[in-house]
Amino acid sequence: MCGRFALTATPEEVAELLGLLETAGFPARFNIAPTQPILVVIAGDRQQPGSNLPERRALLVRWGFTPSWVKDPRDFPLLINARAETAIGKASFKAAMRHRRILIPASGFYEWHRPPKESGEPSQAYWVRPKNGGIVAFAGLMETWSSADGSEVDTGAILTTRANTRIAEIHERMPVVIKPEDFARWLDCKTQEPRDVADLMAPASDDYFEAIAVSDKVNKVANTGADLQIPVNVATRPASKLKEPPADRQLSLF
């Protein structure tokens, strides 16, 4: 699952990695939560032959996927994640898998290890980031929902897959990571069918991420500072009533 993530890189760094002509300025965000706007990258219009200008473009979408056929989003669960193993055939996601695959830049994500209740141990939050630093690109899906009055809302979800050996110590699922050399293939919805990119939806290698224990401050959406990523000593950390991020009407299809 991926229920919180962060993007603290500069617009210039994002543009360079993702191959964007430009991106509007945006601040560092240390606690991105469902229903908030997230930055995504899509395949843009093809340039004229001989042009060396980037074809990709960035835009903001609401984190919480709403299929186009939904009549009233208020009566539909908030889909923040999509299970990579089944997204191709799921009614909610199959159109987006074919026509609207996206990349979601991030500096890392948060995950919670929750021991069995009978153990009496508190849950522990972790900040999971690339070992070598930099930006990671999550695989995502996008859909534009249109209301009866003609207004439109762009929405998105993060694809998840089974956790690699390292992340499995914390949680059984993790976001799908797309490598830079595969960006073009993932975003190409014109010539690449979902079955053609299925191999990209695999767990990242065991040594790709590092997991850092952090405080339970990240549980509250109102907490948005860099202090959320300060490491804590799990062995001496006092037990606290660690609660899961608000999950009212959220659904992660994993």
C-alpha positions as CSV (number, residue, x, y, z in Angstrom):
1,M,0.0,0.0,0.0
2,C,1.0,3.6,-0.4
3,G,-1.0,6.0,1.7
4,R,1.4,8.8,2.2
5,F,4.4,10.0,0.3
6,A,6.7,13.0,-0.1
7,L,8.2,15.1,-2.9
8,T,10.9,17.4,-1.7
9,A,12.9,17.7,-4.9
10,T,13.0,21.0,-6.8
11,P,11.0,21.6,-10.0
12,E,14.2,21.7,-11.9
13,E,15.3,18.3,-10.6
14,V,11.9,16.8,-11.5
15,A,12.0,18.3,-14.9
16,E,15.5,16.9,-15.6
17,L,14.7,13.4,-14.5
18,L,11.3,13.1,-16.1
19,G,12.3,14.8,-19.4
20,L,9.9,17.8,-19.1
21,L,10.2,21.1,-20.9
22,E,9.3,22.9,-17.8
23,T,7.3,22.6,-14.6
24,A,5.5,25.3,-12.6
25,G,7.1,26.1,-9.3
26,F,6.0,24.1,-6.3
27,P,7.2,23.8,-2.7
28,A,8.7,20.8,-1.0
29,R,6.0,18.6,0.4
30,F,6.8,16.2,3.2
31,N,3.4,14.6,3.9
32,I,1.2,14.2,0.8
33,A,-2.1,12.6,1.6
34,P,-5.1,11.2,-0.3
35,T,-7.5,13.8,-1.8
36,Q,-4.7,16.3,-2.1
37,P,-3.3,17.4,-5.5
38,I,-0.3,15.4,-6.7
39,L,2.1,16.1,-9.5
40,V,2.0,13.6,-12.4
41,V,3.7,13.2,-15.7
42,I,1.9,12.1,-18.9
43,A,3.0,11.6,-22.5
44,G,2.4,14.8,-24.4
45,D,1.8,15.6,-28.1
46,R,4.5,14.4,-30.4
47,Q,6.8,17.2,-31.6
48,Q,7.6,18.0,-35.2
49,P,10.2,15.7,-36.9
50,G,13.6,16.8,-36.0
51,S,12.5,18.6,-32.8
52,N,14.5,17.9,-29.6
53,L,11.9,19.4,-27.3
54,P,10.5,17.0,-24.6
55,E,7.2,15.4,-25.3
56,R,6.1,14.8,-21.7
57,R,4.2,17.3,-19.6
58,A,3.3,17.6,-16.0
59,L,0.0,18.4,-14.4
60,L,-1.8,18.2,-11.1
61,V,-4.5,15.6,-10.3
62,R,-6.5,14.7,-7.2
63,W,-5.0,11.7,-5.4
64,G,-8.0,9.4,-5.4
65,F,-9.0,7.6,-8.6
66,T,-12.6,8.1,-9.8
67,P,-13.6,6.0,-12.9
68,S,-15.4,7.9,-15.6
69,W,-18.6,5.8,-15.2
70,V,-19.2,6.8,-11.6
71,K,-22.3,8.9,-11.2
72,D,-21.6,10.5,-7.8
73,P,-18.0,10.3,-6.3
74,R,-19.6,10.8,-2.9
75,D,-21.0,7.3,-3.2
76,F,-17.8,5.7,-4.4
77,P,-14.7,4.6,-2.4
78,L,-11.6,6.7,-2.7
79,L,-9.2,4.5,-4.7
80,I,-5.7,5.7,-3.8
81,N,-3.9,2.5,-5.0
82,A,-4.5,0.0,-7.7
83,R,-3.2,-3.6,-7.5
84,A,-0.8,-4.1,-10.4
85,E,-1.6,-7.8,-10.7
86,T,-5.3,-7.2,-11.4
87,A,-5.5,-3.6,-12.7
88,I,-5.6,-4.8,-16.4
89,G,-8.9,-6.6,-15.8
90,K,-10.5,-4.5,-13.1
91,A,-13.5,-2.5,-14.3
92,S,-12.3,0.6,-12.4
93,F,-8.8,0.6,-13.9
94,K,-8.7,-1.3,-17.2
95,A,-9.5,1.8,-19.4
96,A,-6.8,3.8,-17.7
97,M,-4.3,0.9,-18.0
98,R,-4.8,1.0,-21.7
99,H,-5.0,4.7,-22.3
100,R,-3.9,6.8,-19.3
101,R,-0.7,5.5,-17.7
102,I,1.2,8.1,-15.8
103,L,4.4,8.6,-13.7
104,I,4.2,10.1,-10.2
105,P,7.5,11.6,-9.0
106,A,8.3,11.2,-5.3
107,S,11.2,11.4,-2.9
108,G,10.0,8.4,-1.1
109,F,6.9,7.1,0.7
110,Y,5.7,6.3,4.3
111,E,4.7,2.8,5.4
112,W,3.5,1.4,8.8
113,H,4.5,-1.8,10.4
114,R,1.6,-3.1,12.5
115,P,2.4,-6.0,14.8
116,P,-0.4,-8.5,15.7
117,K,-2.7,-6.9,18.3
118,E,-2.0,-9.7,20.7
119,S,1.7,-8.8,20.8
120,G,0.9,-5.5,22.5
121,E,3.6,-3.8,20.5
122,P,2.8,-0.3,19.0
123,S,2.8,0.3,15.3
124,Q,5.8,1.9,13.8
125,A,6.0,4.4,10.9
126,Y,8.9,4.3,8.4
127,W,10.2,6.7,5.8
128,V,11.1,4.7,2.8
129,R,13.4,6.3,0.3
130,P,15.9,5.4,-2.4
131,K,19.3,4.4,-0.9
132,N,21.1,6.6,-3.3
133,G,18.7,9.5,-2.8
134,G,17.1,11.4,-5.7
135,I,13.7,11.1,-7.2
136,V,11.7,7.9,-7.7
137,A,8.9,7.6,-10.3
138,F,5.9,5.5,-9.2
139,A,3.7,3.9,-11.8
140,G,0.2,5.4,-11.8
141,L,-3.1,5.6,-13.6
142,M,-5.2,8.7,-14.4
143,E,-8.9,9.3,-15.1
144,T,-10.9,12.4,-15.8
145,W,-14.2,12.4,-14.1
146,S,-17.0,14.5,-15.6
147,S,-20.0,15.7,-13.7
148,A,-23.5,16.2,-15.0
149,D,-22.9,20.0,-15.3
150,G,-19.8,19.5,-17.4
151,S,-17.2,20.2,-14.8
152,E,-14.2,17.9,-14.8
153,V,-11.8,16.6,-12.2
154,D,-8.5,14.8,-13.1
155,T,-7.8,11.9,-10.6
156,G,-5.1,9.4,-10.1
157,A,-3.9,6.3,-8.3
158,I,-0.6,4.7,-7.5
159,L,0.0,1.1,-8.7
160,T,1.3,-1.3,-6.0
161,T,2.8,-4.7,-6.2
162,R,4.1,-7.3,-3.7
163,A,6.8,-6.0,-1.5
164,N,10.4,-7.0,-2.1
165,T,12.3,-8.8,0.7
166,R,13.3,-5.7,2.5
167,I,10.0,-3.9,2.5
168,A,8.1,-7.1,3.3
169,E,9.6,-6.8,6.8
170,I,7.3,-3.7,7.2
171,H,4.4,-4.3,4.8
172,E,3.3,-6.8,2.2
173,R,2.8,-4.2,-0.6
174,M,4.9,-1.4,-2.1
175,P,4.5,1.1,-5.0
176,V,5.6,0.0,-8.5
177,V,8.8,1.8,-9.4
178,I,9.5,2.6,-13.1
179,K,13.1,3.0,-14.0
180,P,14.2,6.0,-16.2
181,E,15.1,3.7,-19.1
182,D,11.5,2.5,-19.0
183,F,9.7,5.8,-18.8
184,A,9.0,6.1,-22.5
185,R,7.6,2.5,-22.7
186,W,5.3,2.9,-19.7
187,L,3.9,6.3,-20.9
188,D,3.4,5.1,-24.5
189,C,-0.3,4.1,-24.5
190,K,-0.5,4.3,-28.3
191,T,1.8,1.4,-29.2
192,Q,2.3,-0.4,-25.9
193,E,-0.7,-2.4,-24.7
194,P,-1.1,-3.2,-21.0
195,R,0.3,-6.7,-21.6
196,D,3.4,-5.2,-23.2
197,V,4.3,-3.3,-20.0
198,A,3.2,-5.9,-17.5
199,D,6.9,-6.8,-16.9
200,L,7.5,-3.3,-15.6
201,M,5.1,-3.8,-12.7
202,A,7.5,-5.8,-10.6
203,P,8.9,-5.1,-7.1
204,A,12.0,-2.9,-7.0
205,S,15.2,-4.7,-6.2
206,D,15.9,-5.5,-2.5
207,D,18.7,-3.0,-2.3
208,Y,16.8,-0.1,-4.0
209,F,15.1,1.4,-0.9
210,E,16.1,2.0,2.7
211,A,13.5,2.2,5.5
212,I,14.0,4.7,8.3
213,A,12.0,4.6,11.5
214,V,10.3,7.9,12.1
215,S,7.9,9.3,14.7
216,D,4.1,9.1,14.5
217,K,3.8,12.8,13.6
218,V,3.3,11.7,10.0
219,N,-0.1,10.2,10.9
220,K,-1.6,13.7,11.1
221,V,-2.2,15.4,7.7
222,A,-1.7,18.8,9.4
223,N,2.0,17.9,10.1
224,T,3.9,18.9,7.0
225,G,7.4,19.8,8.1
226,A,10.8,18.2,7.4
227,D,10.9,16.9,11.0
228,L,8.6,14.1,9.9
229,Q,11.7,12.4,8.4
230,I,13.9,12.6,11.4
231,P,15.0,9.1,12.4
232,V,13.9,7.7,15.8
233,N,15.4,4.9,17.8
234,V,12.9,2.1,17.7
235,A,14.4,0.2,20.6
236,T,13.9,3.1,23.0
237,R,10.9,4.7,21.5
238,P,8.1,5.0,24.0
239,A,4.9,3.2,23.1
240,S,2.2,5.6,21.8
241,K,-1.3,5.3,20.5
242,L,-0.2,5.2,16.9
243,K,-3.1,5.5,14.6
244,E,-3.4,4.7,10.9
245,P,-3.8,7.7,8.6
246,P,-7.4,8.7,8.2
247,A,-9.0,6.1,6.0
248,D,-12.6,7.3,5.9
249,R,-14.0,6.1,2.6
250,Q,-10.5,5.2,1.3
251,L,-9.9,2.0,-0.5
252,S,-6.6,0.6,-1.6
253,L,-7.2,-2.2,-4.1
254,F,-4.3,-4.5,-3.0
